[in-house]
């Protein structure tokens, strides 16, 4: 029987595992830091360009601009203008931006006074070539290697290169929707290659009936989607789930066919089972309704030859699909019977009626 490692061997294995995890997290953090540093530098140079444009038409602001330009040099290349621009590069709450600016403010001054004429692209000179936290578009990593597919068309134009434009990332492609594979040249299920060669791919969506296809119509399906089936011409056509003898819906619902599927809709309340919407599509009429020339209509129980309200001093009131029994005027319900109201109640009701009538008359 094989013995488990114990003592020093087990401690060594645990130590190696911990070291491996630490190194892995350091690599992940390093990739994240490289991308973050480039984003911060891009923010600084973007804000620098905005500040440059904002101060383009300003001057020293003194009373004798001509004298100031002669004595203090022109405002457009002055240290005063540079400091005004630098003040707006970072938000006070942005620690990374302010730290990078503090570390490399001398380089910005060098570019301002000595390099901007020959190197007008500040991002390229500062972020890529000088402090080296970014790479040119289409390249990635410490050495600015070309992304998959070439730096001109990363991922062959069908995806994003991990770390593109930064000193981080691994250069792998995250393909756009419709594309897959290491080079983003293959099509996902439901798409087909309308154009394809070694460096270019155009994936187009299949017809809605196709699971896989070679073209754009329902005749080009290799396999039909669920809810579709091949006809005699090998064309994918919709399956009408509602045409079967047994409906897939509940008793108080009707089936409505849709492309590739179906839905169940509630029958009209006057129906007891139905084949479609409305009172004229009932299989039978619900209680309280009757078939009148092919449509279910309300039965007025109060007009039937046999009275439905049989207690003394009761009146029938028809409702949709039913009826209700109420006590006649001058009577009230007590213990499920209609009894005559007392004389005082009648007088009170009469006075209230007269007051209401009088008020209406005044209006």
Buried (B, 14 or more C-beta within 10 A) or exposed (E): EEEEEEEEEEEEEEEEEEEEEEEEEEEEEEBEBBBBBBBBBBBBBEBBBEBBEEBEEEBBEEEEEEEBBEEEEEBEEBEBBBEBBBEEBBEEEBEBBBEBBEEBEEBBBBBBEEBBEEBEEBBBBBBBEBBBBBBBEBBBBEEBBBBBBBBEBBBBBBBBBBBBBBBBBEBBBEBBEBBBBEBBBBBEEBBBBEEBEEEEBBBBBBBBBBBBBEBBEBBBBEEBBEBBEBEEEEBBBBBEBBEEEEBEBEEBBBBBBEEBBBEBEEBBEBBBBBEBBEBBBBEEBBEBBEEEEEBBEBBEBBEEEEEBBEEEBBBBEBEEBEBEBEBEEEBBBEEEEBEEBEEEEEEEEEEEEEEEEEEEEEE
